[in-house]
Amino acid sequence: MDVLKWIAQLFEEYGYGVLFFGLLLEFIALPFPGETTMAYAGYLSYAGTLDFSKLVLLAFLGTTIGMTITYFIGKWAGLPFIQKYGKWVLLSPDKLQKTQKWFQRYGYWLIFLGYFIPGVRHFTGYFAGIIALSFRKFVLYAYSGALFWVVLFLSIGKLFGPQWDAIFHLVELYALRIAAVVGFIILLYFIYRWRSFLFGSLYKSKKSVKTSNKDDTE
């Protein structure tokens, strides 16, 4: 059966639950076309069949819960367990090695960017747990990346309607570059919004140092 027809049939039978449980299982490393499903769900929202805000919420929850489960599996079970039993969830030694190389290249940002790298996003949660990354840092990168990822692919169907399929393949091809550019824009936005706090703190720090030096000379 064609993948799209299969996804459409799932939505007809199970509705919103397809998105939540499908993405949750995908991040435990079971095969599921998460990006295609989100784009199609966005199209159903465009058609008035499903509510967009509910789709975002359920996709975000499914993704983050799945990622969090893999983080704790990696943290509590460790690398030997993953190497021994990972094949049962399609987590082969080659894929682990590939993820390790990406971590060495991008550091913790891979948890954010990994959503847009095929064959990597399913394993960043495991690896973050294996290297004992603090849960706070994991949540920061994993949950923000998840929100950006689900909104992007749901919006393809919502905004482009019947043309979603063509746009989806274009975005899928350049997803990592798009994520990097948008992430940089978001960073600039937060720097702009918090500029008074950042530069104000720096100014106060310099002023305090000058005052301290003046007192010492007196």
N, C-alpha and C positions, 0 to 999 in steps of 0.2 A: 504493500500500500504506500502511496506517495506520502511523504512526511507531512506536508501541509494538510492533506485530507485527514490524516490521522490526528493531527492537532485540532482541526476543526471538529472532528467527531468527539474528541475528548471534551472540548468546551461545551458541546451540545449536551453531553451526558453529565458532566460534573461541574460545569460553570467555573466560578472563581477558584475553586479548590485545585484546579489543574495547575495554576500558576504557583500557588504556595507549595504544594507537595512536589511538583515537578522540579522547581528550583532547589528546594531543600535536598532532594535526592541527588540532583546534579552535583551539588557541592560536597556530597559524601563520596563523589566520584562514580556515581552510576550514570550510564549514558542517557542524556535527555537534552533535546535541542532548546536550551533555555532562551537564547537570543531570538531565534525564530518564533518561539512561543510568545515572548513578550511583544515583539513587533506585531504579530497577528492579534494579540489581545488588545493592543492599542488601536488596531483597525476596527475591532469589534466595538470599542469605545466610540470611535469616529462614527460608526453606523448606528450608535445609540443602544446597542445591545447590553454593554457593560459600562459601569461607572469608572471613570479614569482614576479618581482619588482612591477608590477601593483597590484597583489594580496596583497602583504604586505602593500602597500599604502592604498588601499581601505579597507582592514580589520582593519588597524590601525585607519583610519578616522571614520569608522562605529562604532568601539568600543569606541573611545574617545569622539565622539560627543554624543553617547548614554549615556555614563557615565557623561558627563558634563550636559546634560539635567536633569538627575536624581539628580545631585548635586544641581542645582538651584531650582528644585521642592522641594527638602528637605529643602533647605535654606529659600525659600520664603513662602512655604506653611506651613512648620513646622510639628511637630509630630502629633498634633490633626487631621490635614487634612489627613495625611498618614494613621492614624489609622481608620479614617472614610471611606475613599474612596480607600485605598490601595488594597482592595479585588478585585477591578475591573481590576487591573494589576497583580493579583496573589501575592500581597504583604500582606500576612496575619499577624496578631499580633504575631503568633508563629514564623514566619520567621524573623520578626523585633527583637523579643526577642533573637533569635538565633544569629543574626548578632551583637546585643549589647554585648552578651557574648564573641563572637570572638574578638570584639573591645577591651574589657577589658583584654583579654588574650594577644593580639598581638599589641595593640595600632595602630598607624597610618600605620604600616607595613601591616596591614590587607588589606589596599587598594591595595597594590602591590601583596600580596600573595593571596588575595581573588579571583583572576581570576582562581586559580587552586582548589578552594573549591566549589564543587557542592552545589547549593542552597544558596550560600553566595555572589558570585560575582555580582549577579543581584541587590543586595541591599546595597552594600557598598557605592555607590554614593549617594543614598538617605540619608543614615545615616551620611555620612561625611557632607552633607548640614545641616541636623538636628542639629548636634552638633556644627555648625558654624565654621568648620575647615576653615582656610584661603584658598582662592582659589589658591594661590601660592603653598602651601604645597600639596593641593589636586592634582594639575597638576603634581607636582614632582613625587608623588607616583603613581597616576592613569595612567599617560601617559607612564612612564617608564615600569610599569607593563604590560600595554597594548601592548607595542612594543615587550617585551619579550614573552608574551603569544601568540601573532599572529605569530611571527617568528618561535616559537617552533612547533606549530601545523601545520603550512603550510609546514615546513621543513620535517615533518614526511612523507607526501606524495611525496614531491620533492626528498628526499634522498632515500627512500625505495621503491618507485615505486609500483609494484603490491603487495608487502608485507606490504603496509602501514597499512592495517586493523589490522593485528596482532600486529604491533608495537604500533599502536594507543591505543589499549586496555591496553597494558603494561604501556605506558606513562600515560594514564588516571588513572590507578590504583595507580601509585606512583607520580602523578603530583606535589603534595605539597612538597614532599621530594626533588624531582628534582629541583623545583623552589628555595627551601631554599639553597640547595647545590650550584646551579649556582649563586644565588644571593650573597652568601658568596664569591665565586670565583671572581665575578665582583667587590665586595668591596675590596678584596685583590689586585686586578689589579689596581684599582684607587689609592689605598694607595701607591702601588709601583710606579705608574706613577708620582704621586704628592709628593713623599717622600722628594725630595729636597726642595720643597716649604714648606711642613709641618714642617720638622725638621729644615730647615733654619730659619723659622719664630720663632720656639721655641728657637733656639740657639741665635738669635738676641735679643729675649725677655729676656733671662737669662743674656746676655752680658750687656743689657741696665740696668737691675736691679743691676748688680755688679758695673757698672760705677756710677750709682746713689748713691749707698751705699758708694763708695769710695769718692765721692765728699762731701758727708755729713760728713764723718769722718775728712776730711781735713778742 
